[in-house]
Amino acid sequence: MTARATAVRNDYRCSIDRNQSGKYCVRIQVHYRRHAWTLGTFFLASSFDRAMKKLEVPAFVLGPMRRGLAESVEMPREFSRSTAVGS
């Protein structure tokens, strides 16, 4: 048997933003290295929890990503609140 010299891994990227109507826009981009092509897609969800459910990924994988995404979504909201209070 011959062993593979290098492991070919796919690259996954995910981002989440709130749009003007308050819905969450989840963007997913996957780069398949073996075939050298990229697939990008997005979907809308009414809440952060529903967005996470639509991803259908095991919870132990989602934990760190969910925490990071939640912090990135909350930061602009807190900034706009503190700006409005300071005015």
N, C-alpha and C positions, 0 to 999 in steps of 0.2 A: 504494500500500500504506500502511496505517496502522500506526504503531508502537504497541506497548503503552505506556501511561503508567507503569505500575508492574509489576514482576515479582511474581507471586504464588508464594511458596515455602512448602512444607510444613515443619512443625517436628517434629523427631524427638528423643525423649528415651529414654535407655537407662540402666538401673541393674542392678547385680548384687549379691546378698547370699548369704551362706552360711546355710542353715537349720540346725536342731538336729541333723539327721541327717547333716550334712556335704555335702549337695548344694548346687549353685549355682542360685539362683532368678534368672532373667533377666527383667526387666520392660521392655517396650517400649511407648511411647506415641507416637502420631503424630497431629498436629493438621493436618487438611486445611483450609487457609484458604479456598480457593475455594468449597468446599461447606459450610464452617462446621461440621464435625463432627470428633469425636475417636475414635480407635480405640486401645484398650489391650489388650495381651495379655501372657502370660508363659509361660515353659517352664522345666523343671528339667533340669539336666545334672549328670553325675557328676564332671566335672572342669572347670577353667577353660578348658582348650584345647578341650574338646568344646563348651562353651558358645559359644566364638568361632566354631567351625566351623558350628554350627547357625544362626548369624546370616547366613551366606552373603553377606557383604559383601566387596568387593575389599580385599586386604591393605593397600594403601596408605592406604585410608580408616580401617581398623581400628587401625593402629599407634598413633596418639595416644590413641584411646579405650581401647584395650586396656591401655596403660601406666597411664592414669589409673584404670581399673577395678581393675587388679592392685594398685596402691598403696592404693586404698580398701579392698580386701578384706584385704590384709596388715596394715594398721595395727591393726585391733582384735585380731588374733591376736598381734601383737608386744606390744601393751599388756597383754593377759591373761597372756602369758608373763612379762613384767617384773613384773607385779603378784604373780604366783605365786612368783617367785624372791625378791622383796622381803619376802614374808610370813614 
